[in-house]
Amino acid sequence: MRVTPARTARVVLAIVAVTGLVLAGPAAAAQPPQHPAACDPYDDTACLLPFPNDLFTVRDPSSATGRRVNLTAEQMPASVAGTHIDPAEWNRQDGFSPGTPILVRVPGVDVVRSGIPPVTDIGRSLDRDAPIVLLNTRTGERTPFWAELDAHSAARPDRQVLIIRPAVALAEGTRYVVALRNLRDSAGARIPAPEAFASYVTGNGPEPRDPRKQDVKRVLAELTTAGVKRHDLFLAWDFTVASGENLTGRLLAMRDSAFAALGSAAPAYQVTGVTEFTPAQDARIARQIRGTVSVPSYLTGTGGPGSRLHYDSAEPDAVPTPSGGTIAADFVCNLPRSATAASPAHLSLYGHGLLGAPTEINAGNVKDMAYGQDFLFCATSWIGMAAADVPFVASVFGDLTRFAAVADRLQQSYLDFLFLGRLMAHPAGFAVNPAFQDGTGNSLLDLAGGMHYDGNSQGGINGGALTAVAQDWTRSVLGVPAMNYSTLLQRSVDFAPFQQIMDSAYPDPADQQLIFGLLQMLWDRAEANGYAQHLTRDPMPGTPVHQVLMHVAFGDHQVSPAAAEVEARTIGARLHVPALADGWSDEVEPFWGIRPIRSYPYAGSAIVVWNSGLAAALPPTNLAPSGPEYGQDPHSFPRSQPEAQQQKATFLLTGQVVDVCEGTPCS
C-alpha cells in the first residue's frame, strides 16, 4: 500500500496551504459536542454512539433489508469549522457495513480486567462467558471478533471508545445484536449500565408508548435465548448489515450495461507509444506498449478527481447510468523477452499500490515474474486512488462529505480494468496489433490460456473486489492484501500524513472512530470488504466462481496481516502450514479460524505467509508500527521471492497451489 512518505508529506503540506488547515497532533483538544434530541441516549459521548445502530434507520419495504439508513446532518460529525458531514450518500444504504467497527464508550473500562479478547486471542471471543457477544439473529450463532480501546485517544479517556472488530465479514442483510456484560474497571469493580439502558432492563423507566421499547424487548429476549442474562448487561443494541444488492448493485449494473453495449466486439483503444529495449537496456522486457482503452463513463463531468457517479434517478436504490461520454483509461503493458510465437506470453492484469500508477509494472519484481514466468502484464489506474488523485484524497480528510467521490471513481476504475482485460484476451484486440506481434506478424500473446490477475498492496485490496465481478478470468493472486480500510488505516505507516489532516479538521477522537465506520459504508462499494462473500463462493449473477491466492507479509508495516486474516476467514482460504516458525507469532492460537492445507497440490483458495526475518510482531491495537522495534518493513518481500513468483504462476495457470517451501514456513 505504498506511496512514498516524502511525496505524501509534500502533498499534505500543499493541501494545508490551500485550505488553511493547521496541523495538530492526536491530542488536539475539542469540546464535547452538544447533541440533538435524535441522538442515542445510551452513550452521550457522540451522537451516533453506539455505532452502528438501527436507531438511525427507518423501515423501508422497498429495500432488500426492509430498512434504510436515516441520518441527519446534525447527527453527523462536524469539522472544526462547524460543518457537519452531509449524510445524503449514506442514506442510500439499506444497512451498515459487513466489516463495520462496532463503537461504544464504556467509562473506565479495563480491557484486561474485563477479559475482553484482543487481536492476539480471537478464539476467546466465543467463550461462554465472554464479556462481549456479537449475535447473528438469523442463525442464533455468535460471531468471532477482537476488541481494543482506541490507542489514539489514550490521553483523553473521556473521548476514548471501545472498538469491536468482527473477525469475519458479517452476513449481508442480517440483523446483529451487540451485548456487553460484566465489564470491570481497573480496580476490578463492575461498571454500572447507563441509566437510559438500565431502565429498560429493570422495567422502571420508559413509557408504554416509547417507540424503542418493543425493539429493546426483542433484543433482550434474543439475548436470553442465547444464554445472556439481562441483569449482567452493561449495554445491548442491534443493527442491520447492508444487503448484497445494496453493496454491489451499482458496480454490477455498470458492468452489465457496459458489456451489453460492447457485445462481442473488442473495446476500442489506441496505442500511443511503443518502446523497444535492447538486451543491454533491459534483459527482461523486450517492449513496452502504452495507450488508452475507451470505456463508457458512468461519471459526471470529465470524470476527473471529485467527479461522482451519474444517476438518472434520485431513488436510493437507483444504479449508475452512462453519462454519455467515455473514459480514456491509460494502460501500460510490458512484453517479456521470453515471449515468442512458439511460447507466447500468458496474460495478466496488474493492480498497482496505494495512490500509484500503472508504471508500477516496471518494478523489478514484476519484470522478474514477467520474464521468468513468461507473462504479459498490463495495468491501468485505480482512478479514485491513483497518483493523480493524491491532492483530492488528502483534501477529503479535511472535508469528509467529499469522500463519496473517491468510492465513485474507484467503481469506474473497476470497469476500466474489466475493459482492459477484455481487450487483452479478445482475438480482435491486442493480439492483432503489431505492437504485440513478432516481426513476421505472429502474435506473442497466449489467448488460449485465458486471462488472470495479479496485484499488490492496494492492488491486493481492490483486487478482491475486481475479481469478484470479473467474468473473463477465474484465478487471481492478491499480494499483501486485506480488508477493510476502517481497520487498515490507522495500522498503516502510510496513513500518518492523512491522520495529521484529520487531526486538524476533526480533532475529536470519538468522532474520528465514527468517521472510519461511516467511510467504510461507502468504501464497501469499491473494496474487497463489500464483495468478499461472493469472491470464492455464492458468485454474483452472471459471474463465475473464483479462486484466489493470498500472499501475506509477516509484520507488514503498510497492510495489516490481521485484516488479511479477516479476508481469509471470510472467503474460506486455506493456510499453508507451518505458517511461521515457533516463536514468531504473538497470538495465543496463530491464524485462529483459518483451516490448514492438508496436502499438496491444493485446488482451492489459499493464504501463504512470507516471513522476511527482519520484522517483528505488530502493535496489538490500532497503531502503526512506526518505531525501530518493529524492524524493517517486509511489505515488498513476498513478491520479490523467486519461489513466490513460481507459486503464483503455477496457481494462475493451473489452479493448483503448490508447496514451494518444502514443508517449512515460507521465509
C-alpha positions as CSV (number, residue, x, y, z in Angstrom):
1,M,0.0,0.0,0.0
2,R,3.0,2.2,-0.7
3,V,3.1,5.9,-1.5
4,T,6.5,7.4,-0.6
5,P,6.2,9.3,2.7
6,A,8.2,12.3,1.4
7,R,5.9,12.7,-1.6
8,T,2.8,12.3,0.5
9,A,4.1,14.8,3.1
10,R,4.6,17.4,0.3
11,V,1.1,16.9,-0.9
12,V,-0.3,17.2,2.6
13,L,1.6,20.5,3.1
14,A,0.2,21.7,-0.2
15,I,-3.3,20.9,0.9
16,V,-2.7,22.7,4.2
17,A,-1.6,25.8,2.4
18,V,-4.6,25.8,0.1
19,T,-7.2,25.1,2.8
20,G,-5.7,27.0,5.7
21,L,-5.8,24.0,8.0
22,V,-3.4,24.0,10.9
23,L,-1.8,20.6,11.5
24,A,-2.4,19.3,15.0
25,G,-1.3,16.2,16.8
26,P,-3.7,13.5,18.1
27,A,-4.0,15.2,21.4
28,A,-5.6,18.3,19.9
29,A,-8.5,19.2,22.2
30,A,-12.1,19.6,21.1
31,Q,-15.1,20.4,23.2
32,P,-17.6,17.6,23.7
33,P,-20.4,18.2,21.2
34,Q,-23.9,19.3,22.1
35,H,-26.2,16.6,20.8
36,P,-29.6,17.0,19.2
37,A,-32.6,15.1,20.7
38,A,-32.4,12.5,18.0
39,C,-29.1,11.0,19.4
40,D,-29.0,7.7,21.2
41,P,-29.2,8.4,25.0
42,Y,-27.3,5.2,25.7
43,D,-24.0,6.9,25.1
44,D,-23.7,10.7,25.2
45,T,-20.0,10.7,24.1
46,A,-21.1,11.3,20.5
47,C,-24.5,11.4,18.8
48,L,-24.1,8.3,16.7
49,L,-22.7,6.1,19.6
50,P,-23.2,3.3,20.0
51,F,-22.5,2.6,16.3
52,P,-23.7,1.0,14.1
53,N,-27.3,1.2,15.3
54,D,-30.7,0.6,13.9
55,L,-32.0,3.6,15.9
56,F,-30.6,5.5,12.9
57,T,-32.6,3.6,10.3
58,V,-36.2,3.6,9.3
59,R,-38.4,0.9,7.9
60,D,-38.4,0.8,4.1
61,P,-40.4,-2.1,2.5
62,S,-38.7,-1.2,-0.9
63,S,-35.2,-2.1,0.3
64,A,-33.8,-5.6,0.4
65,T,-33.3,-5.5,4.2
66,G,-36.6,-3.7,4.9
67,R,-34.7,-0.8,6.4
68,R,-33.0,2.4,5.3
69,V,-30.2,4.4,6.9
70,N,-31.7,7.7,8.0
71,L,-29.1,10.1,9.2
72,T,-29.4,13.9,9.6
73,A,-26.6,16.4,9.2
74,E,-26.9,17.3,12.9
75,Q,-26.2,13.7,13.9
76,M,-23.0,13.5,11.7
77,P,-19.5,14.5,13.0
78,A,-18.7,18.2,12.4
79,S,-15.4,19.8,11.4
80,V,-13.6,22.5,13.5
81,A,-15.4,25.0,11.2
82,G,-18.7,23.6,12.5
83,T,-19.6,21.9,9.1
84,H,-21.4,18.6,9.5
85,I,-20.7,15.7,7.1
86,D,-23.6,15.6,4.6
87,P,-25.4,12.3,5.1
88,A,-27.1,12.1,1.7
89,E,-24.9,9.4,0.3
90,W,-25.1,7.3,3.5
91,N,-28.9,7.4,3.4
92,R,-28.8,5.4,0.1
93,Q,-27.7,2.4,2.2
94,D,-30.1,-0.3,3.4
95,G,-27.8,-1.2,6.3
96,F,-24.3,-0.9,7.7
97,S,-21.0,-2.4,6.6
98,P,-20.3,-6.1,6.9
99,G,-16.9,-5.1,8.2
100,T,-18.0,-2.3,10.4
101,P,-16.1,-1.3,13.5
102,I,-18.6,-1.5,16.4
103,L,-18.1,1.5,18.6
104,V,-19.2,2.3,22.2
105,R,-17.7,4.2,25.1
106,V,-17.5,2.3,28.4
107,P,-16.4,4.8,31.1
108,G,-13.4,3.5,33.0
109,V,-13.3,0.1,31.3
110,D,-10.2,-2.0,31.8
111,V,-10.0,-4.4,28.9
112,V,-7.7,-6.9,30.7
113,R,-9.7,-6.9,34.0
114,S,-12.9,-7.3,31.9
115,G,-11.4,-10.3,29.9
116,I,-12.1,-8.5,26.5
117,P,-10.4,-10.6,23.8
118,P,-7.5,-8.8,21.9
119,V,-6.4,-9.4,18.4
120,T,-3.9,-11.9,19.7
121,D,-6.6,-14.1,21.2
122,I,-9.7,-14.0,18.9
123,G,-10.8,-17.5,19.9
124,R,-11.7,-16.2,23.4
125,S,-14.5,-14.1,21.9
126,L,-16.6,-17.2,21.6
127,D,-16.2,-18.3,25.2
128,R,-19.4,-19.0,27.0
129,D,-18.8,-16.1,29.5
130,A,-17.1,-13.7,27.0
131,P,-17.8,-10.1,28.1
132,I,-18.9,-9.1,24.6
133,V,-21.4,-11.1,22.5
134,L,-21.9,-10.4,18.8
135,L,-25.1,-12.3,17.9
136,N,-26.4,-13.2,14.4
137,T,-30.1,-13.1,15.0
138,R,-30.9,-15.1,11.9
139,T,-28.9,-18.1,12.9
140,G,-28.6,-17.6,16.7
141,E,-24.8,-18.1,16.4
142,R,-22.1,-15.9,17.8
143,T,-19.6,-14.2,15.6
144,P,-15.9,-14.0,16.5
145,F,-14.3,-10.6,17.0
146,W,-11.5,-8.8,18.8
147,A,-11.8,-5.5,20.7
148,E,-9.4,-2.7,21.5
149,L,-9.6,0.7,23.2
150,D,-8.7,3.4,20.7
151,A,-5.0,3.9,21.2
152,H,-5.1,7.3,19.6
153,S,-7.1,8.8,22.4
154,A,-5.4,7.2,25.4
155,A,-4.6,10.7,26.7
156,R,-8.3,11.6,26.6
157,P,-10.3,8.8,28.4
158,D,-13.4,10.9,28.3
159,R,-13.4,10.6,24.5
160,Q,-11.9,7.1,24.2
161,V,-14.1,4.5,22.6
162,L,-14.0,0.7,22.6
163,I,-13.7,-0.7,19.1
164,I,-15.1,-4.2,18.4
165,R,-13.9,-5.6,15.1
166,P,-15.6,-8.6,13.5
167,A,-13.0,-11.3,12.7
168,V,-15.0,-12.4,9.7
169,A,-17.4,-10.4,7.5
170,L,-20.9,-10.1,8.9
171,A,-23.6,-11.8,6.9
172,E,-25.3,-9.5,4.4
173,G,-28.8,-8.3,5.0
174,T,-28.7,-9.7,8.6
175,R,-29.6,-8.1,11.9
176,Y,-27.0,-8.4,14.7
177,V,-27.2,-7.8,18.4
178,V,-24.3,-6.5,20.4
179,A,-24.2,-7.2,24.1
180,L,-21.6,-6.0,26.7
181,R,-21.8,-7.6,30.1
182,N,-19.9,-7.8,33.4
183,L,-17.4,-5.1,32.4
184,R,-14.8,-4.1,35.0
185,D,-12.7,-1.0,35.8
186,S,-9.0,-1.0,36.8
187,A,-9.9,-1.8,40.4
188,G,-12.0,-4.8,39.3
189,A,-15.3,-3.1,40.2
190,R,-18.2,-3.8,37.9
191,I,-19.2,-0.8,35.7
192,P,-22.9,0.0,36.0
193,A,-25.1,0.2,33.0
194,P,-26.1,3.6,31.6
195,E,-29.3,4.8,33.2
196,A,-31.1,5.1,29.9
197,F,-30.5,1.4,29.2
198,A,-30.8,0.1,32.8
199,S,-34.4,1.4,32.9
200,Y,-35.3,-1.0,30.1
201,V,-33.7,-3.9,31.9
202,T,-35.4,-3.2,35.2
203,G,-38.7,-2.1,33.7
204,N,-38.6,1.1,35.7
205,G,-38.5,3.8,33.1
206,P,-39.8,4.0,29.6
207,E,-43.4,5.0,29.0
208,P,-45.6,2.2,27.5
209,R,-45.7,4.0,24.2
210,D,-41.9,4.6,24.0
211,P,-41.2,3.6,20.3
212,R,-37.9,1.9,21.3
213,K,-39.5,-0.3,24.0
214,Q,-40.5,-3.1,21.7
215,D,-37.1,-3.2,20.0
216,V,-35.3,-3.4,23.3
217,K,-37.7,-6.1,24.5
218,R,-36.9,-8.1,21.4
219,V,-33.1,-7.6,21.8
220,L,-33.3,-8.8,25.5
221,A,-35.4,-11.8,24.5
222,E,-32.9,-12.8,21.8
223,L,-30.0,-12.5,24.3
224,T,-31.8,-14.6,26.9
225,T,-32.3,-17.3,24.3
226,A,-28.5,-17.1,23.6
227,G,-27.8,-17.6,27.3
228,V,-27.0,-14.0,28.1
229,K,-28.6,-12.9,31.4
230,R,-30.2,-9.4,31.1
231,H,-29.1,-8.3,34.6
232,D,-25.4,-8.9,33.6
233,L,-25.7,-6.4,30.8
234,F,-23.9,-3.1,30.6
235,L,-25.5,-2.3,27.2
236,A,-27.2,-4.1,24.3
237,W,-28.4,-2.8,20.9
238,D,-28.9,-4.0,17.4
239,F,-28.0,-3.1,13.8
240,T,-28.7,-4.4,10.3
241,V,-26.0,-5.2,7.8
242,A,-26.5,-3.9,4.3
243,S,-27.8,-6.3,1.6
244,G,-25.6,-7.8,-1.1
245,E,-27.7,-5.9,-3.7
246,N,-27.0,-2.6,-2.0
247,L,-23.3,-3.2,-1.6
248,T,-22.5,-4.5,-5.1
249,G,-25.5,-3.5,-7.2
250,R,-24.0,-0.3,-8.5
251,L,-20.9,-1.8,-9.9
252,L,-22.7,-4.9,-11.3
253,A,-25.2,-2.6,-13.1
254,M,-22.2,-0.7,-14.6
255,R,-20.5,-3.9,-15.7
256,D,-23.6,-5.4,-17.2
257,S,-24.8,-2.4,-19.1
258,A,-21.3,-1.5,-20.4
259,F,-20.6,-5.0,-21.7
260,A,-24.1,-5.4,-23.1
261,A,-23.4,-2.3,-25.2
262,L,-20.0,-3.7,-26.2
263,G,-21.4,-7.0,-27.3
264,S,-19.0,-9.4,-28.9
265,A,-16.6,-6.7,-30.1
266,A,-13.2,-5.8,-28.6
267,P,-13.1,-2.5,-26.8
268,A,-11.8,0.5,-28.8
269,Y,-8.3,1.5,-28.0
270,Q,-5.3,3.5,-29.1
271,V,-1.6,2.7,-28.8
272,T,0.2,5.9,-28.1
273,G,3.7,4.7,-27.7
274,V,5.9,1.7,-28.2
275,T,9.4,1.4,-26.8
276,E,11.8,-1.3,-27.9
277,F,14.5,-2.3,-25.5
278,T,17.8,-3.9,-26.4
279,P,19.1,-6.6,-24.1
280,A,21.6,-4.2,-22.8
281,Q,18.8,-1.7,-21.9
282,D,16.6,-4.3,-20.3
283,A,17.4,-8.0,-20.1
284,R,13.8,-9.0,-19.2
285,I,11.4,-6.7,-21.1
286,A,11.6,-6.6,-24.9
287,R,8.9,-4.0,-25.5
288,Q,6.7,-1.6,-23.6
289,I,3.4,-0.5,-25.1
290,R,1.4,2.5,-23.8
291,G,-2.0,3.6,-24.8
292,T,-5.6,4.2,-23.8
293,V,-8.7,2.0,-23.8
294,S,-12.1,3.6,-24.4
295,V,-14.6,2.8,-21.5
296,P,-18.1,4.1,-21.1
297,S,-18.1,6.8,-18.5
298,Y,-20.5,6.5,-15.6
299,L,-19.1,9.6,-14.0
300,T,-20.2,13.2,-14.1
301,G,-18.4,15.9,-16.0
302,T,-15.0,14.9,-17.3
303,G,-14.6,12.1,-14.8
304,G,-11.6,13.6,-13.1
305,P,-10.9,13.8,-9.3
306,G,-14.0,14.9,-7.4
307,S,-16.5,13.6,-10.1
308,R,-19.4,11.5,-9.0
309,L,-21.4,8.6,-10.4
310,H,-24.1,9.6,-12.8
311,Y,-27.7,8.7,-11.9
312,D,-30.9,9.2,-13.9
313,S,-33.0,8.8,-10.7
314,A,-32.8,10.2,-7.2
315,E,-34.2,7.0,-5.7
316,P,-31.9,5.5,-3.0
317,D,-31.6,2.2,-4.8
318,A,-31.0,3.7,-8.3
319,V,-28.0,2.4,-10.1
320,P,-25.5,4.5,-12.1
321,T,-26.2,5.1,-15.8
322,P,-23.8,6.1,-18.6
323,S,-23.2,9.8,-18.7
324,G,-22.9,9.8,-22.5
325,G,-19.1,10.1,-22.7
326,T,-16.1,7.8,-22.5
327,I,-13.1,7.4,-20.2
328,A,-9.7,7.1,-22.0
329,A,-8.3,4.7,-19.4
330,D,-4.5,4.7,-19.6
331,F,-2.7,1.4,-19.9
332,V,1.0,0.3,-19.8
333,C,2.0,-3.2,-21.0
334,N,5.4,-4.9,-20.7
335,L,6.1,-7.7,-23.2
336,P,8.7,-10.0,-21.8
337,R,11.8,-11.1,-23.7
338,S,10.8,-14.7,-23.1
339,A,7.7,-14.4,-25.3
340,T,7.9,-16.0,-28.8
341,A,5.4,-17.2,-31.3
342,A,6.1,-20.8,-30.2
343,S,5.9,-19.8,-26.5
344,P,3.5,-16.8,-26.3
345,A,3.2,-14.8,-23.1
346,H,0.5,-15.6,-20.6
347,L,-2.0,-12.7,-20.0
348,S,-2.4,-10.9,-16.7
349,L,-3.7,-7.6,-15.5
350,Y,-1.6,-6.0,-12.8
351,G,-3.0,-3.9,-9.9
352,H,-0.8,-1.1,-8.6
353,G,-0.4,0.0,-5.0
354,L,-1.7,2.9,-2.9
355,L,-2.1,6.2,-4.9
356,G,0.2,4.7,-7.5
357,A,0.3,4.3,-11.3
358,P,0.3,1.7,-14.0
359,T,4.0,2.1,-14.4
360,E,4.4,0.0,-11.2
361,I,4.8,-2.9,-13.7
362,N,8.3,-1.5,-14.2
363,A,9.2,-2.6,-10.7
364,G,12.0,-5.2,-10.6
365,N,9.8,-7.9,-9.1
366,V,7.1,-7.5,-11.7
367,K,9.7,-7.6,-14.5
368,D,11.3,-10.7,-12.9
369,M,8.0,-12.6,-13.0
370,A,7.1,-11.3,-16.5
371,Y,10.4,-12.7,-17.8
372,G,10.9,-15.7,-15.6
373,Q,7.3,-17.0,-15.9
374,D,6.5,-15.6,-19.4
375,F,3.7,-13.1,-18.5
376,L,2.5,-10.1,-20.3
377,F,1.4,-7.7,-17.6
378,C,-0.9,-4.8,-18.4
379,A,-2.0,-2.2,-15.9
380,T,-4.4,0.8,-15.7
381,S,-5.0,3.3,-13.0
382,W,-7.2,2.7,-9.9
383,I,-8.8,6.1,-10.5
384,G,-10.1,7.5,-7.3
385,M,-7.0,6.2,-5.5
386,A,-4.2,6.7,-8.1
387,A,-1.3,9.1,-8.3
388,A,-3.4,11.9,-9.9
389,D,-5.9,11.7,-7.0
390,V,-3.4,12.4,-4.2
391,P,-4.3,16.0,-3.7
392,F,-8.0,15.3,-3.8
393,V,-7.7,12.3,-1.4
394,A,-5.6,14.4,1.0
395,S,-8.3,17.1,0.9
396,V,-11.0,14.6,1.7
397,F,-9.7,14.1,5.2
398,G,-10.3,17.8,5.8
399,D,-13.9,17.7,4.4
400,L,-15.3,14.2,4.6
401,T,-18.5,15.0,2.7
402,R,-16.3,14.7,-0.4
403,F,-15.3,11.1,0.3
404,A,-18.2,9.7,-1.8
405,A,-16.3,10.8,-4.9
406,V,-13.4,8.5,-4.0
407,A,-15.6,5.5,-3.8
408,D,-17.5,6.5,-7.0
409,R,-14.3,6.9,-9.1
410,L,-13.0,3.6,-7.8
411,Q,-16.1,1.9,-9.2
412,Q,-15.4,3.4,-12.6
413,S,-11.8,2.1,-12.3
414,Y,-13.1,-1.5,-11.9
415,L,-14.9,-1.1,-15.2
416,D,-11.7,0.3,-16.7
417,F,-9.8,-2.8,-15.6
418,L,-12.5,-5.2,-16.9
419,F,-12.4,-3.5,-20.4
420,L,-8.6,-3.7,-20.5
421,G,-8.8,-7.4,-19.6
422,R,-11.3,-8.0,-22.4
423,L,-9.1,-6.1,-24.8
424,M,-6.1,-8.3,-23.9
425,A,-8.0,-11.6,-24.3
426,H,-10.1,-10.7,-27.3
427,P,-9.0,-12.2,-30.7
428,A,-9.5,-8.9,-32.3
429,G,-7.8,-6.9,-29.5
430,F,-4.1,-6.6,-28.8
431,A,-3.3,-9.9,-30.5
432,V,-3.8,-8.4,-34.0
433,N,-1.8,-5.2,-33.2
434,P,1.8,-5.2,-34.5
435,A,2.9,-3.9,-31.1
436,F,2.1,-7.4,-29.7
437,Q,3.5,-9.4,-32.5
438,D,6.9,-10.5,-33.7
439,G,8.5,-9.2,-36.8
440,T,6.7,-11.6,-39.1
441,G,3.1,-10.9,-37.9
442,N,2.8,-13.7,-35.4
443,S,1.0,-12.9,-32.1
444,L,3.1,-13.1,-29.0
445,L,0.0,-13.5,-26.7
446,D,-1.4,-16.7,-25.4
447,L,-5.1,-16.2,-25.9
448,A,-5.8,-19.9,-25.3
449,G,-4.5,-19.7,-21.8
450,G,-7.0,-17.1,-20.8
451,M,-6.8,-14.0,-18.5
452,H,-5.5,-13.7,-15.0
453,Y,-5.0,-11.0,-12.3
454,D,-2.1,-10.2,-10.0
455,G,-1.9,-7.2,-7.8
456,N,-0.1,-5.9,-4.7
457,S,-1.0,-3.8,-1.7
458,Q,-3.9,-1.6,-2.9
459,G,-3.9,-3.9,-5.9
460,G,-4.4,-6.8,-3.5
461,I,-7.1,-5.0,-1.6
462,N,-9.0,-3.8,-4.7
463,G,-8.2,-7.0,-6.5
464,G,-10.6,-8.9,-4.3
465,A,-13.5,-6.7,-5.4
466,L,-12.4,-6.7,-9.0
467,T,-12.1,-10.5,-9.1
468,A,-15.5,-10.9,-7.5
469,V,-17.1,-9.2,-10.5
470,A,-14.7,-10.5,-13.2
471,Q,-16.3,-12.6,-16.0
472,D,-13.1,-13.1,-18.1
473,W,-10.9,-14.8,-15.5
474,T,-11.4,-17.1,-12.6
475,R,-8.0,-17.0,-10.8
476,S,-6.2,-14.1,-9.1
477,V,-3.2,-13.5,-6.9
478,L,-3.7,-11.0,-4.1
479,G,-0.4,-9.7,-2.9
480,V,-0.1,-8.3,0.6
481,P,-3.9,-7.9,0.6
482,A,-6.5,-7.2,3.3
483,M,-10.0,-5.9,4.0
484,N,-11.2,-3.4,5.2
485,Y,-9.9,0.2,5.3
486,S,-11.5,1.1,8.6
487,T,-9.3,-1.5,10.2
488,L,-6.3,-0.8,8.0
489,L,-5.8,2.9,8.0
490,Q,-4.5,3.6,11.5
491,R,-2.5,0.4,11.5
492,S,-0.6,1.6,8.4
493,V,2.6,3.8,8.4
494,D,1.3,5.2,5.1
495,F,-1.7,6.9,6.8
496,A,0.3,9.2,9.1
497,P,0.2,12.3,6.8
498,F,-3.6,11.9,6.3
499,Q,-4.1,11.4,10.0
500,Q,-2.5,14.8,10.5
501,I,-5.1,16.5,8.3
502,M,-7.8,14.6,10.0
503,D,-6.5,15.7,13.4
504,S,-6.7,19.3,12.3
505,A,-10.2,19.1,10.7
506,Y,-11.9,16.6,13.0
507,P,-9.8,16.6,16.2
508,D,-12.3,14.8,18.4
509,P,-11.0,11.2,18.8
510,A,-14.5,9.7,19.3
511,D,-15.7,11.5,16.1
512,Q,-12.6,10.1,14.2
513,Q,-13.6,6.5,15.0
514,L,-17.1,7.2,13.9
515,I,-15.8,8.6,10.7
516,F,-13.8,5.4,9.9
517,G,-17.1,3.5,10.4
518,L,-19.0,5.9,8.2
519,L,-16.4,5.9,5.5
520,Q,-16.4,2.1,5.4
521,M,-20.1,2.1,4.5
522,L,-19.2,3.8,1.2
523,W,-15.8,2.1,0.7
524,D,-17.6,-1.2,0.7
525,R,-18.9,-0.3,-2.8
526,A,-15.3,-0.2,-4.0
527,E,-13.1,-2.6,-2.0
528,A,-12.9,-6.3,-1.1
529,N,-15.0,-5.9,2.1
530,G,-18.2,-5.3,0.1
531,Y,-17.6,-8.3,-2.3
532,A,-15.7,-10.9,-0.3
533,Q,-18.8,-13.0,0.5
534,H,-19.2,-13.6,-3.3
535,L,-15.5,-14.0,-4.2
536,T,-14.9,-17.7,-3.9
537,R,-18.5,-19.0,-3.3
538,D,-22.0,-17.8,-3.9
539,P,-21.0,-15.8,-7.0
540,M,-22.9,-12.8,-8.2
541,P,-25.3,-13.1,-11.1
542,G,-23.6,-13.8,-14.4
543,T,-20.3,-14.3,-12.7
544,P,-18.1,-17.5,-12.4
545,V,-16.7,-18.8,-9.1
546,H,-13.2,-17.6,-8.5
547,Q,-10.1,-18.9,-6.7
548,V,-7.5,-16.6,-5.1
549,L,-4.0,-17.0,-3.7
550,M,-3.2,-14.5,-0.9
551,H,0.5,-13.7,-0.2
552,V,0.8,-12.0,3.2
553,A,4.0,-10.4,4.7
554,F,4.5,-11.2,8.3
555,G,4.9,-8.0,10.3
556,D,3.8,-5.8,7.3
557,H,4.1,-2.1,8.2
558,Q,1.6,-1.0,5.5
559,V,-1.2,-3.5,5.2
560,S,-2.2,-5.2,8.5
561,P,-1.9,-9.0,8.4
562,A,-4.8,-9.1,11.0
563,A,-7.0,-7.6,8.3
564,A,-5.7,-10.1,5.7
565,E,-6.7,-12.9,8.1
566,V,-10.3,-11.5,8.3
567,E,-10.4,-11.8,4.5
568,A,-9.1,-15.3,4.5
569,R,-11.7,-16.4,7.1
570,T,-14.4,-14.8,5.0
571,I,-13.5,-16.4,1.7
572,G,-12.6,-19.8,3.2
573,A,-8.9,-19.6,2.1
574,R,-6.7,-22.5,3.5
575,L,-3.5,-21.8,5.3
576,H,0.0,-23.1,4.3
577,V,1.4,-24.7,7.5
578,P,3.6,-24.3,9.3
579,A,2.8,-20.7,8.5
580,L,5.5,-19.4,10.9
581,A,8.4,-21.0,12.8
582,D,8.0,-21.3,16.5
583,G,8.4,-18.1,18.5
584,W,7.5,-15.6,15.7
585,S,3.7,-15.2,16.4
586,D,2.4,-13.4,19.5
587,E,-1.1,-14.9,19.0
588,V,-2.4,-17.4,21.5
589,E,-3.6,-19.6,18.6
590,P,-1.8,-18.3,15.5
591,F,-4.2,-17.7,12.5
592,W,-7.2,-18.7,14.5
593,G,-10.2,-19.8,12.5
594,I,-8.2,-20.4,9.2
595,R,-8.1,-24.1,8.3
596,P,-4.8,-25.6,7.1
597,I,-3.9,-27.1,3.7
598,R,-3.6,-30.8,4.5
599,S,-1.8,-31.9,1.3
600,Y,-0.4,-30.5,-1.9
601,P,-1.1,-29.7,-4.7
602,Y,-4.2,-28.0,-3.3
603,A,-7.0,-26.9,-5.7
604,G,-8.7,-24.1,-3.8
605,S,-8.1,-20.6,-2.4
606,A,-5.1,-20.2,-0.1
607,I,-3.2,-17.9,2.1
608,V,0.6,-18.1,2.4
609,V,2.6,-16.1,4.9
610,W,6.0,-15.0,3.9
611,N,8.5,-14.0,6.7
612,S,11.4,-11.8,5.8
613,G,13.0,-12.5,9.1
614,L,13.5,-8.7,9.5
615,A,10.2,-7.7,11.0
616,A,8.6,-8.2,14.4
617,A,5.1,-8.8,15.7
618,L,2.9,-5.7,15.3
619,P,1.2,-3.4,17.8
620,P,-1.9,-5.3,19.2
621,T,-4.1,-2.2,18.8
622,N,-4.9,0.5,16.2
623,L,-1.4,1.9,16.0
624,A,1.1,1.8,13.1
625,P,4.4,0.0,13.6
626,S,6.4,3.2,13.3
627,G,9.3,2.5,15.7
628,P,12.6,0.7,15.2
629,E,11.4,-2.1,17.5
630,Y,9.2,-3.3,14.6
631,G,12.2,-4.0,12.4
632,Q,12.4,-3.4,8.6
633,D,9.2,-3.2,6.6
634,P,8.6,-6.5,4.9
635,H,5.8,-5.2,2.7
636,S,7.5,-6.0,-0.6
637,F,9.2,-9.2,0.5
638,P,6.7,-11.8,-0.8
639,R,6.5,-10.5,-4.4
640,S,10.3,-10.4,-4.7
641,Q,10.9,-14.1,-3.9
642,P,11.5,-16.4,-6.9
643,E,9.7,-19.2,-5.0
644,A,6.7,-16.9,-4.5
645,Q,6.7,-16.0,-8.2
646,Q,6.8,-19.6,-9.2
647,Q,3.9,-20.4,-6.8
648,K,1.9,-17.5,-8.2
649,A,2.5,-18.6,-11.8
650,T,1.6,-22.2,-11.2
651,F,-1.6,-21.1,-9.5
652,L,-2.7,-18.7,-12.2
653,L,-2.0,-21.2,-15.0
654,T,-3.3,-24.4,-13.4
655,G,-5.4,-23.5,-10.4
656,Q,-3.1,-25.6,-8.2
657,V,-1.4,-24.3,-5.1
658,V,1.9,-26.0,-4.8
659,D,4.3,-26.1,-1.8
660,V,7.4,-24.1,-2.8
661,C,8.7,-24.0,0.8
662,E,9.3,-27.8,1.2
663,G,7.0,-28.3,4.1
664,T,8.5,-25.5,6.1
665,P,7.5,-21.9,6.8
666,C,8.0,-19.6,3.8
667,S,10.9,-17.4,4.8
